[in-house]
Amino acid sequence: MAKILVFGHQSPDTDAIGAAIAFSELQQQRGQDTEAVALGKVGEEAQYALDYFNLKAPRVIDKVTDETSDVMLVDHNEFQQSVEDIAQANILSVVDHHRVANFETADPLYYRGEPVGCTSTIILKLYKEADVMPTKAVAGIMLSAIISDTLLFKSPTCTQEDIDAAKELAEIAGVDVDAYGLEMLKAGTNLGNKTADDLLNMDAKSFPMGNKSVRIAQVNTVDVQEVFQRQDELEDAMAKANSKNDYDLFVLLVTNILDSDSELLVIGEPIQMVEDAFNVTVNNHRAFLSGVVSRKKQVVPPLTESFQ
């Protein structure tokens, strides 16, 4: 019987990587033959966490059906965010904390979706329900995922469950949450050696909104102006991505993790939908969003509503 592949979304962030590793380990302890894989290169933040806890980065795949039929999804459910041949795969389970959209299966499956800040928070619950303890290293990568997704508990997506889970995992992993968390987040803001395409694909997802295709990328930084010094280069790369992938609108969310604010860079049409969604005026393709740090909770819902 072929191995079951476990993976998060394309352009994987720390939760997509960490949740895949953790959920795969849980399945293995239950007797399943699973492997955590990734749908893209691991970013510097996730790599920092992997190195810190002596874990190997999952191998990167483009397709699944040439090696297996059975898969398990974490940190996503929408098909356009998944592996390219997901419609031909047999989805055994999904563990996620996002909206449910553009998703269907031919057979029944296990689906666990909860409105928390991080998928790894849900996976810790699954460990407890199975009466299984994560290893020190896996607890560490799950902690890293929670810190990343909640911006060290500053994001509006963060719940008390995330905070409690992080404290519990930090104890297993043997680290101080605040000290480790700040260093990990800073590791993910090293942007100077990245191309425009790298920045746009570090953490990006596509969403159907109305009859339009909207691409939303997010970059975390401690220096927003460092990113916007490359505005012309980014605009050109975003326009090319729109043309190549038939995106109608490309939105780059540049988030200051220290100030908990963001600035948008918007390329494509209709820009009016962005202005309506956030009650802002887009000047020179840019708009400032005070207090906005979460794509999932503060960007996607108002944008979706504006397109309707």
N, C-alpha and C positions, 0 to 999 in steps of 0.2 A: 504493500500500500504506500502511495506517495506521501511525502511529508506535507504537513499542513503549514502554509505560510501565513505569518502574522505581520501586519504592517499598518502604519498610519498613512496620512495623506501625502500627496506630492509636496515638494519643497518642504521637507520635514523640519519641524521645530523640535525643541527639546522634549515636549510631551509626546509628539508622534514617535520619536525614537524611544523614549523611556517607557511609554505605555506598551509599545510592541515588545520590548525586552521583558518587562514585568509580566505581561499577560501570557507570553510564550512560556516563561518559567513556571507560572502557575499551572498551565496546561500540562507541562512536562511532569510536574509533581502529581498530577492527576492521571498520568499514564499515557498522555497523548504524545505523538511524535510531531513536534512543532519546531519551527525556526523563525526567529524574528528577522525581518528584512526591511529595507528602506526604499522609498520611491524617490530617491534623490540623495545628493551628497549631504553628509552631516555638516551642519554649521559649526562655527567656532564655539558658540556657547555650549551646545550639546557635546562637542568634542572635549571641551574643558571638563565637563561632568564625567564623561566616559573615562578620560585619563585619570581624573582624581580618584575614581572608584575602581580603576584597573579593569575596565570592561572594554571589550572589543566592539568597534562600530559594526553594525549589521551590514551585510553585503547589499549592494544596490541592484535592484531589478527594474526591468521595463515592462515585462509581461509575466504572467503566472501560468497560463495554460500550456506552455511548452514543457513544464516540469511538474505540475500538479493541477488538480481540479478543485481542491478544497482550500478555502482561505478564511481567515478571521480578521476583521477590521477593527482598528482602534482609532480614536480621535477623529473620526470622520464617518460619514455615511453617503454623502452625495457622490454620485458616480463620476461627475466631471473632475472631482478632486482625487480620485482613486487611480489604480493601475489601469492602463489603457484597455485591457481586455477583461475588465471586471464583469461586464455583462455576460461573459461566457463562463465565469467561475461559479462554483458552488459556495455561497457565503454561509458558513456555519454559525457565526456569531458576530455581533457588533457591540462594542463598548464605547460610548461617546458622550459628549456633553454639549453638542451643538444642536441646531435645529435639524429636523428631519425633512429632507427634500430630495426629489429626483432619485428615489430609491425604491426598488422593488425586487422581490426574489420569487423564484418558481416554487421553492420549498419552504416549509417552516424553519425558523431559526431562533437562536437565543439572541435577544436584543435587550441591552441594558443602557438606558439613557437617563441621565439625571442632570438637573440644572445647578451644577457646581462649577467651580472655576477651572477644574483640571480633570482630565480623564484618569490620571493616576490616582486621584482621590477615590474614584469609584473602584478602581482595581484593588486598592488596599482593602476596601469593604469585601471584595470577592475573596481575597486571601483569608480574611477573618471568617467569612461564611464557610469556607472550605476547611477551616481550622488548620491553616498552613501559615508558616512564618516566612516572609521574604528574607533572602540572604542579606548580609550587610551591604554588598555592592548593589544589589537590586533595590534595596531600600534607599540607597543613596541616589540612584538615577531617578527613582520615583519622586523623592524629595526635590531633586533638581527640576523636574517637570512642573511640580506645583509652584515652586519659586518663580520659574520662567513664566508660566501662564498667568500668575496673579501679580507679576511684577513685585515680588516680595510683599505680597498681601495688600498692595496699593490699588490694584485694579478693582473696579466696581463689580467684576465677575466673581471676586473672592467671597467665599462664604465661611462661616465658622467651621464647617466640616473640612474645608481645605486647610485652615489654620491648625485644627486639631490633628489632622492627618500628617501635616508637615512636622509638627512637634513629635509625634509618635515615630515617624520615619527617621527624623534627625537623631533620636535616641538610639535607634537600631544601628544607624549608619555611623554614629559616634562623631557628629559634627555640631558646631554652633550654627543655628539657622541663619542668624543675621550676618555673621562674619563670612560664612561660606557663601551665602546667597548674594551678597554684594559683590564679592570677587567673581562669582560665576556670571552675574549680569554684566559686569564690566568687560569680561572676556568676550561677550557677544557684541560689544560695541566697537571693536577694532575694525574700522571700516576703510582705513586709508589704503590698504593693499587690494581692495576689491574693485572689479570693473563695475560699470553701470548695470550690466546684465546680472552680475553677482548680487548686487544690492536689490534688484527687482525680483530676484528669484529666491532670496534667502527665506522668506516667509510670505508666500503668495497663494491666494485662492481665487478661483473663478466662481461667479454666481450668476445664474439667470435671474434677471429682474424685469418684470413685464415681458416684452419681446426683445429685450436687449441682453447682451453678454457683458458683464462687468467684472473686471479683474481688480482685486484689491490686494496690494502688497503692503507689508509693514516692516519698518526698520527701527530698531531701538538704538538710542544713542545718548551720550551725555553732552553732545555738541551738535545741535540742529544745523547751525550755520556751516559746519564742516560738510554736511550732506548737500546743502543748497548751493555751496560753491561750485557744485558740479551740475547745476540745474539744466544747462543747455544739453549736456551729455545725457542726463537722465531723460529729458524730454524726447530727445532723438530715439533713445532705446525704447521708450514707452510707445512712441508712434510706430516704430518698426514692429513691436510686439502686437500692437492692435491690428496692423495690416496682415501680419503672418498668421495670427490665430483668430481673426475675425472678432476681436473684442471691440465693442462699441465705445467703451469707456475704461480707462486705466486710472486707478486712484492709488497713489503712493502715500501711505500714512507714516510720517516721520515722527516718532515718539521720543520725547525727552523723559528718560526714566527717573531723573532726579526731580524735575518740576511737575511731572505727571500732566503734561500738556502735549498736544500734537499739532503738526502743520501738514496740510494736504498739498500734494502736487497732482494736478488733474490734467489728463490729456484725452481728448476724444469728445464725443457728444452723446447725450445732451448734458452740458455743464449745468444747465438750469436745474436739473434734478439734484445736483450736489448742493447748489445754493438753497433750494427749497428744503432739502433734508436737514440742513444744519443752520438755516437762517443766517447765512453768510453771503458775502460777495466775493467771488473768485477774481482776484487781480493778478495779472501775470502768471496765470495758471495756479496760483497759490491761495490758500485760506487757512487762517489760524483757528484751531478748535481748543478752547480752554477746557481743561479738565478731562479731555478725551484721551483714553489710553487703550481701550478695548475695541478691537475690530468686531468681535462677536456680538457684544452687547450695545456698543455705542455708535457703531458705524453701519454695520449690515442692516439692522432693523429699520432705522430711519431712511436709509437709502432705498431699501426695498419698498417701504411705504410710499416714498415719493414717486417711484416708478409705477405704482398702481393707480 
